[in-house]
Amino acid sequence: MAPPYLFTGIGVGLMQVAAIIGFLIGCFAGGYIADVITAVVVRKQKGVVYPEQRLIAMLPGCLIAPIGCIVIAFSCAHKLHWVAIAFGFGMVSFGTIFAPNIAITYVVECFTRNASEALVAINVFKNLVAFLFLYTAVDWIASSGWIQVYMIMFMLVSMGMMLCVPFYFFGSKWRGQEEVGLI
């Protein structure tokens, strides 16, 4: 990296600790905590269960991951302490696990017969986006700067997360079903 950081190879590798922490929290939150949020929503709706209730649990991811993009952009552009970059990196990493976990659960609940194909499609898309970003990021940042690159990433992440809004309101109509069951 350029000054003021001048990380060694080991230092760059140690920045991945923030990603690991974000991933671990995202795994826990995208699984257990999302289920707790969904259970609360189901209770409030008197036991009526439908897959779109899962999408309410996306709210933390809709906030944390995009804000992480902003933190990284301004931390790098203004040469803030490396901890700020690591914190933003952890936030983005949280979102890359949290949101797909909930999306996969939603898709599996909606389309159980095609669950394996849906799982593959979601993971291929997620990994393709990650590969393309990492493949082009260094040259793109060098030519356009941190803020432009991460603001575009912010917009893409935000738009991806906000896709859950139309699915929440119209998902049951699109599936041709109003309710899945009662608890």
N, C-alpha and C positions, 0 to 999 in steps of 0.2 A: 504494500500500500504506500501511497504517497505520504509525505510529512503531513501532519505531525505524528502519525502512528508508527510507521516503519516497522510493522510486525514482522517477526521472523516466520518461517514456515510453521513452527510450533505455535506461535502466537495466533496465527490465522486459524490453525486447527483448534486451538482452545476456544476461539469464538463460537465453535460449534456446540460448546457446553450450553450456551443460551438456547440454541435450537433444540437440543435434547430436552432441556427443562420445559420449553414450550410444547414440544411434542408429547412429553409425558403428561403434562397438565391437560393438553388437548385430548389425549386418549381418555383420560379419566372423565373430563367434562363432557366430551362428545358421547360418552357411553352412559355412565352412571348418573351424572348430574342432569343430562338431557332426559333420561328416564324419570328422574324425580320431578323435573319441571312438567313433563307430559302427564305424570300421575296427578299432579296438583290441578292441571287444566281439566283432566277427565273428571276429577272429583267435583270441580266447580260446575261442570256441565252434567251433573247428576248421573255419571256412569256411562254416558254416551261416548263411544270410542270411534274415531275415524283417523286415518293416517295424517291428515293435515294438522292435527293437534301437535304433532312432533315438530312442525316447523316453527312453532313459537320458541322452542329451545334454541333456535338459530340466533336469537337476539344478541347474546354475548359475542358470538363470532362476527356478527354484522358490525359490531363496534370495535372489538379488539384488533382484528387483523388489519382493517384499513388504517386505524390509528397507528399501528406498528409501521406501516409504509411511510406515514408522515414523519414519525420519529426517526426512522432510518434516514430519510431524505434530508431533513434539516440537521440532524446530528453530523452526517458526513459533510454536507455542504458548508456548515459553519464550524467544522473541526471541533466539535464538542468532545467531551471525554469519551473514551472507548466504551464505558459502561452504558452510556446512552444508546450507542449503536447496538450493543449486545441486547439491551432491553427491547429495543424495537425489533431486532431479529427474533427474539423469543416470542414476541407478540405475533409476528407474521407466521412463525412456525406453529404456534398454537392454532391459528386459523386454518392452516393447511391440513391439519388433522381433524380439528373440531367439526368444521363444516361438512367435509365429505363423510364423516361418520354418521351425521344426522341425515344427510342426503341419501346415503346408501340404505339406512334403516327405513326412511320414507319410501323409497322406490321399491324395496323388498316387500313392504306392507301393501303397497298398491298393486304390484305386479308379481305376485309370488311365482307364477309359472315361468316368468322370464327373469327371475332374480339373478341367476348366474350371468346372463348376458348383460344385464344392467350393471352388475358389479364390475364386470370387465370394462364396459364402456366408461363408467365413471372414473375408474382408476387409470385407464389409458388416457383419457382427456386430462386428468389432473397431472399425470406424469409427463405428458407431451407439453403442456403449458410450462411446467417446471424446467424441462429440458430446453425448450426454446428460449426461455428467459435467461437461463444460465449460459447458454451457448452464445447469446448475443450481448449479454449484460456488460462485459468489460469494454468492448468497443463502443457500445451505445453510451455508457457512462462517460467514457473518455471524450466522445464527440459532443454530447448534449448536456452533461452534468447530472449530478445526483438528484436534484429536485425534479427536473423534467422526467427522468426515467421513473422515479418512484411515485410521482404524481400520476403518471399514466398507469403504473401498477396499482396505485390507490383506486383509480377510477375502475379498472378492470375487476379488482377484488370486490369493490363496493357493488358494481353491477351484478357480478356473479352471486354475491350474497343476497342482493335484493330480488333475485329471481324467485325466492321463496314467497314473496308477497302475493304475486298473482296465483301461485299454486295454493297458498293458504285459502284465498277467497274463492277460487274457481276450480280447484283440483278435483273436488267430488263431482262437479258437473262434467269436467273433461273425462273423468273415468266412467261416467254414467251411473254413479252410485251416490246416494246421499249419506248413508251411514254404514259402517262396517258391523257394528254390534254394540251390545250393552254389557256392562260389567255387573 
